[in-house]
Each structure stands twice: as C-alpha cells, then as structure tokens.
Amino acid sequence: MTTPNAQQASSYTPLDLEGVRTFLATLPAIAARLGSTPDAWRVWEVSDGNLNMVFLAEGPQGSVCLKQSLPHVRVDPSWKMPLDRTFFEAAYLRAVFPHVPDLTTECLHFDAEQFILIVPGLSGHTVMRTAMMAGHFYPSVAAQVGDFVARSSFATSLLAEPFERIMDRQICFARNQTLTRITVDLVLTDPYHDHPRNHWADPQITPIVDALRASPAVQARSDSLRLRFLSAPQALLHGDLHTGSIMTDGTDTRIIDGEFATYGPIGFDAGLFTGNLILSLFATPDRSGQALHLDMIQTFWTSFKKGFLALWQC
C-alpha cells in the first residue's frame, strides 16, 4: 500500500459545507447511499477533535461521515501537520474491518488528492465520553471494546498472519511518523518532565507531580515503556483508544478515529483505554460512579483476555 505524498497534492482544497455537498455528489455510490438529489441532503460540521475537519451528510436513504485532514492542527493553525493522517486511518480501517465489522466503521471511500475519508454515519450513537459525563454507563461497552482490542490485535499479529504480510503492513504504517511522534511525546515523555503543555488546577497536586518527576523508578519505567512502544511491533494498534474514540447507542458500539495507527505492543491499546478510565474515575466525585468505572475496567480486561486467548487456542 503506497503512502500518498502530501507535497504532490497540488489540487488539495479544504472543504466547506457546500464543498462537501459538491464532493459527495461526484461519488455515485455515496450519492446513492444518501438518496435523492444533493439539494435534499443535510450537511453540517461536527468537528470536535484537535486534528481534522469532520462533516456529517444525511439524505433520505442514509448518512455518511466525511473527514478531511488539514495542513495544520485544527485548533492551532501555527502547528503544521502533514495531510496523510486520513490515509493512515483509511489503511487502518481496511486492515481491521474484516475482523471487527460489528465494532468499527467501514472505509467507504478515500481520496488521496483531497485527503478525504468517508465512513458510514453513526446516527443515534453518542461519544462514550459524552455519555459518561452525562452519567450514562453502558455495561456492554467495556466488554465490546475488550473484544475489539482482542480481535483486531490478534488478527494483525504474527499469531494469525504470515510474516510477509505483517512486514508489508509494517512498512506502510512506519510512515505514520508525525502522529507516532505525538504519542511518544504527549503520552510517554512530556507528562514525566516539566513541559509547557502540563498544567493542573489544584495546587495540592504539585507535590505529587514533583515526587513523580524526581523518582528514578518512575523515570526508568517511563523510559522502558517508551522503548517497548517503539521496538515491539507485535500488532497493528489503534493508537488512540480512549472514551472519545468510541461511539455507542448503548447496544451497538463502534471504535472510530484510527489515524494514530501504528505497529506496537499488543498491550498498548489496552493500557490506553484502561488509563483513560482511571483518569475518569479520579474525576468522578461520587462512590457509585467510581464503582462503575472499576467494574468497566474489570469487564474490559476480562473480555480482552478471554477473546484473545480463545483466538490463540484455535
């Protein structure tokens, strides 16, 4: 799979609402999925992440989600970025969708000139983080996420595929260096040092932070984890698996936003999701909510372990 060269995308143009409508109308399969004529489609922007523009289009027959890379971070135009991150998300979906079609979205179209990815719309679904902040905890979601990590990681590992296929995929995702650098810096390096991006509101936390940063054991462990992330390409990772990358309606759950995909240790995605739930637990004041978080962590791990071992023993 060849990575498109962002420098060669001379026709690239960021889309606005009408540009989205016009672009979708040029794709017969997508237009048929929406139904009727373009003037009957409702198009609106739903961008809420840091990196990309995201639009929803809805017609009489169905809906789609369109994501377009920008040449910079969406919330900070001074932070320049390559355009190819939607390519890696499309490649990730094409790699894992056959193994988890009930737990992620299908890549319906990818445009290598405009760096546009189109997937099905998820009408009726809510971002898991939004649901949790509103006090809605769905017991089935943690189990479904565990199943997703088990099936997607096993299927893209040497336990399931010939090394030739694995190496071809590793070559592709090894080019996702900009977003991998963000992971290395923001997840595995910066939190353990004084950095302008680190901030906290409660001054009582400051001594704890200082103690962690001064601890040789913590520094050694963070160094070890960073090295493992970069040197143990066991399976294709989602790379950004947290409650903001999961949509659910309480029954059906879909993992989205795979642009950080890269090869790495199988435990990384599991650790990201578990760590995100732990952070949410500490931000939850009531004991019943904290208990629900602990239950979700246990349910996730049980589901992941059971699913992965079942596949390995087949």
C-alpha positions as CSV (number, residue, x, y, z in Angstrom):
1,M,0.0,0.0,0.0
2,T,1.6,3.3,-1.2
3,T,1.5,6.3,1.1
4,P,0.4,9.4,-0.8
5,N,2.8,12.2,-0.9
6,A,1.2,15.3,0.6
7,Q,3.6,17.5,-1.3
8,Q,2.2,16.2,-4.6
9,A,-1.4,17.0,-3.6
10,S,-1.4,20.3,-5.7
11,S,-5.2,20.2,-6.1
12,Y,-5.9,19.9,-2.3
13,T,-8.5,22.4,-1.1
14,P,-10.1,22.4,2.4
15,L,-13.9,21.9,2.0
16,D,-16.7,24.0,3.5
17,L,-20.3,22.8,3.8
18,E,-21.1,23.4,0.1
19,G,-17.8,21.9,-0.9
20,V,-18.7,18.7,1.0
21,R,-22.1,18.6,-0.8
22,T,-20.5,19.0,-4.2
23,F,-17.8,16.5,-3.5
24,L,-20.2,13.8,-2.3
25,A,-22.3,14.4,-5.4
26,T,-19.4,13.3,-7.6
27,L,-19.3,9.8,-6.0
28,P,-22.2,7.7,-7.4
29,A,-22.0,5.0,-4.7
30,I,-22.0,7.6,-1.9
31,A,-24.8,9.7,-3.5
32,A,-26.9,6.5,-3.9
33,R,-26.3,5.8,-0.2
34,L,-27.7,9.2,0.7
35,G,-30.5,9.0,-1.7
36,S,-32.5,11.7,-3.7
37,T,-30.5,14.7,-5.0
38,P,-27.8,16.8,-3.4
39,D,-30.2,19.7,-2.7
40,A,-32.1,17.3,-0.4
41,W,-29.1,16.4,1.7
42,R,-28.5,18.0,5.1
43,V,-24.8,18.7,5.6
44,W,-23.3,20.0,8.9
45,E,-19.9,20.2,10.6
46,V,-19.3,18.2,13.8
47,S,-15.5,18.8,14.3
48,D,-14.6,18.4,17.9
49,G,-11.1,16.9,17.9
50,N,-7.8,18.6,17.5
51,L,-6.7,17.4,14.1
52,N,-9.3,17.2,11.4
53,M,-12.4,18.7,9.9
54,V,-15.4,16.4,10.2
55,F,-18.8,16.7,8.5
56,L,-22.0,14.6,8.5
57,A,-24.3,14.3,5.5
58,E,-27.7,12.9,5.7
59,G,-30.2,12.1,2.9
60,P,-33.5,10.3,2.7
61,Q,-31.8,6.8,2.4
62,G,-28.8,7.1,4.8
63,S,-25.9,9.1,6.2
64,V,-22.1,9.3,5.9
65,C,-19.3,11.0,7.8
66,L,-16.6,12.8,5.9
67,K,-13.3,13.6,7.5
68,Q,-10.6,15.8,5.8
69,S,-7.1,16.4,7.0
70,L,-5.9,20.0,7.3
71,P,-2.3,21.1,6.8
72,H,-2.2,22.1,10.4
73,V,-3.8,21.2,13.7
74,R,-7.4,22.3,13.5
75,V,-7.3,24.2,16.8
76,D,-3.9,25.7,16.2
77,P,-3.0,26.8,12.6
78,S,0.6,27.5,13.7
79,W,1.1,23.8,14.4
80,K,1.8,22.5,10.9
81,M,0.9,18.9,10.1
82,P,1.2,16.6,7.0
83,L,-2.0,15.8,5.3
84,D,-1.6,12.0,5.2
85,R,-3.2,11.1,8.5
86,T,-6.5,10.3,6.9
87,F,-4.6,7.9,4.6
88,F,-3.4,6.0,7.7
89,E,-6.9,6.0,9.2
90,A,-8.3,4.6,5.9
91,A,-5.5,2.0,5.8
92,Y,-6.2,1.0,9.4
93,L,-9.9,0.5,8.7
94,R,-9.2,-1.6,5.6
95,A,-6.9,-3.8,7.7
96,V,-9.1,-4.4,10.7
97,F,-12.7,-4.0,9.4
98,P,-12.8,-7.6,8.0
99,H,-12.1,-8.9,11.5
100,V,-14.3,-6.5,13.6
101,P,-17.1,-5.4,11.2
102,D,-19.5,-5.1,14.1
103,L,-17.2,-2.9,16.2
104,T,-15.8,-0.3,13.8
105,T,-16.8,1.6,10.6
106,E,-16.1,0.7,7.0
107,C,-13.9,2.8,4.8
108,L,-16.4,3.7,2.0
109,H,-14.0,6.0,0.1
110,F,-10.6,7.6,0.4
111,D,-9.5,10.4,-1.8
112,A,-5.7,10.7,-2.0
113,E,-5.7,14.2,-3.5
114,Q,-8.1,15.8,-1.1
115,F,-7.1,13.6,1.8
116,I,-10.8,12.8,2.5
117,L,-12.1,9.7,4.3
118,I,-15.7,8.7,4.1
119,V,-17.3,6.2,6.5
120,P,-20.9,5.4,7.4
121,G,-22.7,7.9,9.6
122,L,-23.5,6.7,13.1
123,S,-27.0,8.2,13.6
124,G,-28.2,7.6,17.1
125,H,-24.8,7.0,18.6
126,T,-23.1,9.1,21.2
127,V,-19.4,9.6,22.0
128,M,-18.7,7.4,25.0
129,R,-17.0,10.2,26.9
130,T,-20.1,12.4,26.4
131,A,-22.4,9.7,27.7
132,M,-20.2,9.1,30.7
133,M,-20.1,12.8,31.6
134,A,-23.8,12.8,31.5
135,G,-23.9,9.9,33.9
136,H,-24.8,7.2,31.4
137,F,-22.8,4.0,31.9
138,Y,-23.5,1.1,29.5
139,P,-22.2,-2.2,30.9
140,S,-21.9,-3.8,27.5
141,V,-19.5,-1.1,26.0
142,A,-16.4,-2.1,28.1
143,A,-16.9,-5.8,27.0
144,Q,-17.2,-4.7,23.4
145,V,-14.1,-2.6,23.5
146,G,-12.2,-5.5,25.0
147,D,-13.5,-7.8,22.2
148,F,-12.4,-5.2,19.7
149,V,-8.8,-5.0,21.0
150,A,-8.6,-8.8,21.2
151,R,-9.8,-9.5,17.7
152,S,-8.1,-6.6,15.9
153,S,-4.7,-7.1,17.5
154,F,-4.7,-10.9,17.2
155,A,-5.7,-10.7,13.5
156,T,-2.9,-8.3,12.6
157,S,-0.2,-10.2,14.5
158,L,2.2,-13.0,13.7
159,L,-0.1,-15.3,15.6
160,A,-2.6,-15.0,12.7
161,E,-0.8,-14.0,9.6
162,P,2.4,-14.9,7.6
163,F,5.4,-12.6,8.4
164,E,5.5,-11.4,4.8
165,R,2.0,-9.8,5.1
166,I,2.9,-8.4,8.5
167,M,6.1,-6.8,7.2
168,D,4.3,-5.3,4.2
169,R,1.8,-3.6,6.6
170,Q,4.6,-2.5,8.9
171,I,6.3,-0.8,6.0
172,C,3.1,1.2,5.4
173,F,2.4,2.2,9.0
174,A,6.1,3.0,9.7
175,R,5.4,6.2,7.6
176,N,2.9,7.4,10.2
177,Q,5.8,9.2,12.0
178,T,4.2,12.5,12.8
179,L,1.4,11.1,14.8
180,T,3.6,8.4,16.4
181,R,5.9,11.3,17.5
182,I,2.8,12.9,19.2
183,T,2.2,9.7,21.0
184,V,5.8,9.4,22.1
185,D,5.9,13.0,23.3
186,L,2.4,13.5,24.8
187,V,1.8,10.1,26.3
188,L,5.2,8.6,27.0
189,T,7.6,11.6,27.6
190,D,6.1,15.0,28.5
191,P,4.0,14.0,31.5
192,Y,7.1,12.9,33.4
193,H,9.0,16.2,32.9
194,D,8.4,19.9,33.2
195,H,6.7,21.0,30.0
196,P,4.5,23.9,28.9
197,R,1.7,21.6,27.9
198,N,1.5,20.2,31.5
199,H,-0.9,22.1,33.8
200,W,-3.2,21.3,36.7
201,A,-5.8,23.4,38.6
202,D,-5.3,22.1,42.1
203,P,-2.1,23.2,43.8
204,Q,-2.3,20.2,46.2
205,I,-1.3,18.0,43.2
206,T,2.0,19.8,42.8
207,P,4.0,17.9,45.4
208,I,2.7,14.6,43.9
209,V,3.9,15.7,40.5
210,D,7.2,16.8,41.8
211,A,7.7,13.5,43.5
212,L,6.9,11.5,40.4
213,R,9.3,13.6,38.3
214,A,12.0,13.2,40.8
215,S,11.6,9.4,41.2
216,P,14.3,7.4,39.4
217,A,11.9,4.4,39.4
218,V,9.2,6.3,37.6
219,Q,11.8,7.7,35.1
220,A,13.2,4.3,34.4
221,R,9.7,2.8,33.9
222,S,8.6,5.5,31.5
223,D,11.9,5.1,29.6
224,S,11.2,1.3,29.4
225,L,7.7,1.8,28.2
226,R,8.7,4.3,25.6
227,L,11.4,1.9,24.3
228,R,8.9,-1.0,24.2
229,F,6.3,1.0,22.3
230,L,8.9,1.8,19.6
231,S,10.6,-1.6,19.5
232,A,7.9,-4.3,19.9
233,P,5.8,-4.3,16.7
234,Q,3.5,-7.1,17.8
235,A,0.3,-6.0,16.2
236,L,-1.5,-3.1,14.4
237,L,-2.6,-0.7,17.1
238,H,-5.4,1.8,17.1
239,G,-3.0,4.1,18.9
240,D,-5.5,6.5,20.4
241,L,-8.1,4.3,22.1
242,H,-9.9,6.4,24.7
243,T,-13.5,7.1,25.5
244,G,-13.5,9.9,22.9
245,S,-12.7,7.4,20.2
246,I,-15.7,5.2,20.9
247,M,-19.3,5.8,19.9
248,T,-22.3,3.8,21.2
249,D,-26.0,3.8,21.4
250,G,-26.0,1.6,24.5
251,T,-26.1,-1.6,22.4
252,D,-24.1,-1.1,19.3
253,T,-20.5,0.2,19.8
254,R,-18.1,1.5,17.2
255,I,-14.4,2.4,17.6
256,I,-13.5,5.4,15.4
257,D,-10.6,7.7,14.7
258,G,-7.8,5.3,13.9
259,E,-5.4,7.9,12.4
260,F,-2.7,7.2,15.1
261,A,-2.5,3.6,13.9
262,T,1.0,2.0,14.0
263,Y,2.6,-1.3,14.8
264,G,3.4,-1.7,18.5
265,P,3.0,-3.9,21.6
266,I,-0.4,-5.5,21.9
267,G,-0.9,-4.2,25.5
268,F,-0.7,-0.5,24.3
269,D,-4.3,-0.1,23.3
270,A,-5.5,-2.0,26.4
271,G,-3.4,0.3,28.5
272,L,-4.6,3.5,26.8
273,F,-8.3,2.6,27.4
274,T,-7.7,1.4,31.0
275,G,-5.7,4.5,31.8
276,N,-8.4,6.7,30.4
277,L,-11.0,5.0,32.6
278,I,-8.7,5.5,35.6
279,L,-8.4,9.2,34.9
280,S,-12.1,9.4,34.6
281,L,-12.5,7.5,37.8
282,F,-10.5,10.1,39.7
283,A,-12.5,12.9,38.1
284,T,-15.8,11.3,39.4
285,P,-16.7,12.5,42.9
286,D,-19.4,10.0,43.9
287,R,-18.6,6.5,45.0
288,S,-21.2,4.8,42.9
289,G,-19.7,6.4,39.8
290,Q,-16.2,5.3,40.9
291,A,-17.5,1.7,41.4
292,L,-18.9,1.7,37.9
293,H,-15.5,2.7,36.5
294,L,-13.9,-0.1,38.3
295,D,-16.5,-2.5,37.0
296,M,-15.8,-1.3,33.5
297,I,-12.1,-1.8,33.8
298,Q,-12.5,-5.3,35.1
299,T,-15.1,-6.1,32.4
300,F,-12.8,-4.7,29.6
301,W,-9.9,-6.8,30.8
302,T,-11.9,-10.0,31.2
303,S,-13.3,-9.6,27.7
304,F,-10.0,-8.8,26.1
305,K,-8.2,-11.7,27.9
306,K,-11.0,-14.2,27.1
307,G,-11.3,-13.1,23.5
308,F,-7.5,-13.1,22.8
309,L,-6.8,-16.5,24.4
310,A,-9.8,-18.0,22.6
311,L,-8.4,-16.9,19.2
312,W,-4.9,-18.0,20.2
313,Q,-6.1,-21.5,21.1
314,C,-8.0,-22.1,17.9
